[in-house]
Amino acid sequence: MIELPWPHKLLWPNGGQGNRFAKAKETKKHKEWAWAAALSAGVAAPDGRVSVLATFYPKPRGPAPDKDNCHSSLKAYLDGIAKAMGVDDRLFDPRVVIASERLSKIVVSIEGASE
């Protein structure tokens, strides 16, 4: 299980009009966080496709996000996890769940991988 912070607003499809350099900076930072967290969790790639379950715990305030936006905001994190596992993220079959608890975090489980 990999616990990650809530993605920066620039990584969401409707997250604002930041410039591309600011978005690139946030993307790189989030990718590195996911890479480090995946290495720390000791996640190894199983053979074949990789089933990924991302549970989004919304921020304490505001509306809960929809699944499509959650999936889009996850891209940098999935890239970092794939890098740590030594696989291409094209092998990932991600599923998104939105939890009712408002903890402002994401928990990613790699199903079938050894942790």
Rosetta silent file (secondary structure, phi, psi, omega in degrees, C-alpha in Angstrom):
SEQUENCE: MIELPWPHKLLWPNGGQGNRFAKAKETKKHKEWAWAAALSAGVAAPDGRVSVLATFYPKPRGPAPDKDNCHSSLKAYLDGIAKAMGVDDRLFDPRVVIASERLSKIVVSIEGASE
SCORE:     score description
SCORE:     0.000 S_00000001
   1 L     0.000  134.501 -177.958    0.000    0.000    0.000 S_00000001
   2 E  -120.564  120.885  179.423    1.330    3.422   -1.010 S_00000001
   3 E  -102.000  129.411 -176.082    0.040    6.557    0.692 S_00000001
   4 E  -132.158  152.749  178.201    0.388    9.827   -1.225 S_00000001
   5 E   -71.277  162.181  177.535   -0.652   13.440   -0.671 S_00000001
   6 L   -59.947  133.422 -178.477   -3.588   15.014   -2.477 S_00000001
   7 L   -62.783  145.146  177.056   -2.463   16.084   -5.987 S_00000001
   8 L   -59.910  150.072 -176.150   -1.731   19.749   -6.597 S_00000001
   9 H   -60.134  -26.931  179.016   -4.553   21.636   -8.312 S_00000001
  10 H   -68.764  -17.767 -179.477   -2.464   22.047  -11.485 S_00000001
  11 H   -89.649   -3.392  176.917   -2.541   18.269  -11.993 S_00000001
  12 L   -91.884  145.446 -179.140   -6.332   18.176  -12.146 S_00000001
  13 L   -57.342  -35.097 -178.916   -8.036   18.649  -15.540 S_00000001
  14 L  -106.806   26.995 -168.380  -10.103   21.555  -14.200 S_00000001
  15 L   -87.800   14.184  177.545   -7.420   22.735  -11.806 S_00000001
  16 L   116.047  174.837 -173.188   -6.668   26.205  -12.990 S_00000001
  17 L  -111.111   46.103  176.058   -4.688   28.015  -15.605 S_00000001
  18 L   -65.761  157.808  179.251   -1.121   27.709  -14.335 S_00000001
  19 L   -75.894  165.800 -173.558    1.606   27.971  -16.910 S_00000001
  20 H   -65.338  -28.026  178.985    3.172   24.854  -18.366 S_00000001
  21 H   -70.636  -38.912  176.960    6.399   25.326  -16.389 S_00000001
  22 H   -65.697  -41.279  178.708    4.532   25.370  -13.082 S_00000001
  23 H   -65.222  -41.615  178.962    2.609   22.248  -14.107 S_00000001
  24 H   -62.150  -39.316  178.536    5.831   20.514  -15.175 S_00000001
  25 H   -63.118  -44.911  178.802    7.407   21.341  -11.813 S_00000001
  26 H   -66.948  -39.613  178.805    4.429   19.876   -9.920 S_00000001
  27 H   -60.108  -46.687  179.936    4.348   16.810  -12.173 S_00000001
  28 H   -61.566  -44.486 -179.205    8.027   16.118  -11.499 S_00000001
  29 H   -62.081  -45.086 -178.552    7.587   16.576   -7.736 S_00000001
  30 H   -67.833  -37.661  177.892    4.578   14.230   -7.589 S_00000001
  31 H   -62.829  -42.295  179.008    6.330   11.624   -9.729 S_00000001
  32 H   -66.215  -39.923  176.989    9.324   11.678   -7.353 S_00000001
  33 H   -59.191  -46.522 -177.831    7.047   11.361   -4.303 S_00000001
  34 H   -66.237  -39.916  178.568    5.354    8.304   -5.799 S_00000001
  35 H   -59.707  -49.520 -179.246    8.689    6.764   -6.835 S_00000001
  36 H   -63.880  -42.604 -179.775   10.088    7.155   -3.299 S_00000001
  37 H   -65.397  -39.447  179.171    6.896    5.892   -1.653 S_00000001
  38 H   -67.745  -41.243  176.544    6.743    2.838   -3.924 S_00000001
  39 H   -62.707  -43.471  179.821   10.394    1.987   -3.243 S_00000001
  40 H   -61.937  -36.649  179.447    9.800    2.426    0.483 S_00000001
  41 H   -77.304  -12.198  178.845    6.768    0.119    0.301 S_00000001
  42 L    69.329   30.826 -178.290    8.869   -2.491   -1.512 S_00000001
  43 L   -74.530  129.765  177.745    6.333   -2.951   -4.284 S_00000001
  44 L  -118.686  148.972 -177.113    7.488   -5.316   -7.021 S_00000001
  45 L   -75.825  133.864  171.251    5.827   -5.875  -10.361 S_00000001
  46 L   -78.372  172.893  176.079    3.878   -9.069  -10.934 S_00000001
  47 L   -72.546  140.127  175.861    4.031  -10.824  -14.281 S_00000001
  48 L    79.104 -148.241 -177.098    1.830   -9.309  -16.966 S_00000001
  49 L   -64.815  152.722 -178.590   -0.750   -6.583  -16.369 S_00000001
  50 E  -116.390  117.041  178.832   -0.694   -4.629  -13.130 S_00000001
  51 E   -87.141  121.955 -176.342   -3.984   -4.016  -11.347 S_00000001
  52 E  -118.537  128.549  175.736   -3.896   -0.683   -9.515 S_00000001
  53 E  -114.690  118.124  178.674   -6.536    0.487   -7.045 S_00000001
  54 E  -109.812  116.192  178.342   -6.394    4.190   -6.135 S_00000001
  55 E  -101.868  117.489 -179.484   -8.596    5.234   -3.230 S_00000001
  56 E   -95.063  123.991  174.131   -9.128    8.980   -3.070 S_00000001
  57 E  -105.169  103.421 -172.282   -9.929   10.466    0.322 S_00000001
  58 L   -57.401  164.315  175.366  -11.253   13.956   -0.570 S_00000001
  59 L   -63.216  156.198 -178.761  -10.178   17.220    0.991 S_00000001
  60 L   -59.877  -29.571 -178.300  -12.016   18.244    4.178 S_00000001
  61 L  -120.998  158.562  176.457  -13.895   21.018    2.374 S_00000001
  62 L    90.742  174.858 -178.745  -15.546   21.378   -0.990 S_00000001
  63 L   -72.807  151.389  174.266  -17.268   18.925   -3.282 S_00000001
  64 L   -70.358  141.197 -179.848  -15.978   15.414   -3.724 S_00000001
  65 L   -73.152  161.427  175.127  -14.205   14.987   -7.068 S_00000001
  66 L   -91.590  163.048 -173.945  -15.549   12.776   -9.823 S_00000001
  67 H   -62.408  -37.922 -179.527  -13.785    9.595  -10.917 S_00000001
  68 H   -62.140  -43.778  178.817  -12.686   10.910  -14.328 S_00000001
  69 H   -67.788  -38.044  176.950  -10.889   13.865  -12.782 S_00000001
  70 H   -60.360  -46.581 -179.972   -9.343   11.643  -10.124 S_00000001
  71 H   -58.638  -43.786 -179.762   -8.020    9.301  -12.783 S_00000001
  72 H   -64.972  -39.320 -178.136   -6.478   12.206  -14.704 S_00000001
  73 H   -71.031  -13.275 -176.097   -4.839   13.686  -11.603 S_00000001
  74 L   -83.494  -11.357 -171.187   -3.201   10.321  -10.886 S_00000001
  75 H   -53.317  -49.864 -178.419   -0.952   10.308  -13.979 S_00000001
  76 H   -62.483  -39.883  178.668    2.237   11.651  -12.341 S_00000001
  77 H   -64.143  -42.942  179.451    1.824    9.263   -9.423 S_00000001
  78 H   -64.169  -37.592  176.735    1.355    6.265  -11.725 S_00000001
  79 H   -61.358  -44.124  179.893    4.475    7.254  -13.677 S_00000001
  80 H   -66.190  -40.258  178.676    6.522    7.358  -10.472 S_00000001
  81 H   -65.719  -42.979  178.698    5.185    4.030   -9.236 S_00000001
  82 H   -60.909  -41.224  178.733    5.870    2.400  -12.610 S_00000001
  83 H   -61.692  -43.661  179.341    9.428    3.735  -12.547 S_00000001
  84 H   -64.392  -33.618 -179.197    9.995    2.285   -9.073 S_00000001
  85 H   -82.765  -14.863 -178.205    8.614   -1.070  -10.201 S_00000001
  86 L    75.018   31.099  178.814   10.699   -1.076  -13.377 S_00000001
  87 L  -126.976  165.840  174.165    7.672   -1.447  -15.648 S_00000001
  88 L   -85.429  137.091 -177.817    5.934    0.678  -18.252 S_00000001
  89 H   -67.863   -6.952  173.522    2.765    2.309  -16.940 S_00000001
  90 H   -65.596  -20.251  178.354    0.961    0.996  -20.035 S_00000001
  91 H   -78.666  -10.293 -176.971    0.758   -2.298  -18.141 S_00000001
  92 E   -77.969  136.654  170.229   -1.373   -0.647  -15.431 S_00000001
  93 E  -114.342   86.810 -174.935   -5.108   -1.254  -15.206 S_00000001
  94 E   -81.657  141.480  171.854   -6.067    1.544  -12.795 S_00000001
  95 E  -123.714  144.684 -178.570   -9.342    1.688  -10.884 S_00000001
  96 E  -118.664  134.077  174.833  -10.454    4.681   -8.865 S_00000001
  97 E  -125.930  137.902  176.574  -12.580    4.650   -5.727 S_00000001
  98 E  -108.252  115.221 -177.755  -13.713    7.773   -3.907 S_00000001
  99 L   -79.314  160.280  178.768  -13.964    7.212   -0.161 S_00000001
 100 L   -83.447  -27.208  178.147  -16.427    8.998    2.074 S_00000001
 101 L   -68.558  140.226 -177.615  -13.805    9.917    4.689 S_00000001
 102 L  -105.084   89.265 -175.386  -12.240   13.316    4.052 S_00000001
 103 L  -115.245   -3.310  177.985   -8.545   12.815    4.782 S_00000001
 104 L    56.907   53.316  178.001   -6.975   14.669    1.826 S_00000001
 105 E  -155.611  171.900  175.903   -4.825   11.792    0.601 S_00000001
 106 E  -127.301  136.782  174.323   -4.624    8.955   -1.903 S_00000001
 107 E  -117.731  122.997 -177.792   -3.893    5.335   -1.076 S_00000001
 108 E  -110.713  128.445  176.308   -2.660    3.203   -3.968 S_00000001
 109 E  -115.948  132.744  175.587   -2.685   -0.592   -3.817 S_00000001
 110 E   -99.569  108.058 -175.031   -0.921   -2.718   -6.391 S_00000001
 111 E   -80.813  129.202 -179.985   -2.982   -5.872   -6.554 S_00000001
 112 L    90.001   -7.552  177.845   -1.085   -9.074   -7.026 S_00000001
 113 L   -89.012  152.900  175.180    2.292   -7.432   -6.376 S_00000001
 114 L   -83.846  133.640 -178.853    4.465   -8.420   -3.466 S_00000001
 115 L  -121.701    0.000    0.000    4.750   -5.680   -0.857 S_00000001
